[in-house]
Amino acid sequence: MVQIIDRAGWGFTGWTSPRTVVPVGERTVFEVHYDGGAPVGHIVGTAAPQAIDAEHKGNGWAGIGYSFIVDQLGNIFEGRGWDFQGSFCP
């Protein structure tokens, strides 16, 4: 069984602006982001999505832009998840 750690579970601090909701029935794809690059690549556990969220907010974005994040240990974390449009989508 695959366990996805939800935003509350990794300490998400919220969006800086509203997100676009996409009903599950209208979705055709979702993105999983595997971050192996610096500075996040060596970070595992809840620190991985926290670092990505902080980086994205530091760039002036609303918050974590990916649907899901997988760390170096294979932990899966909810980013925008099933409900919100990813920042990579038009």
Secondary structure, 3 states (H helix, E strand, C coil): CCCEECHHHHCCCCCCCCCCECCHHHCCCCCEEECCCCCCCCCCCCHHHHHHHHHHHHCCCCCCCCCEEECCCCCEEECCCCCECCCCCC
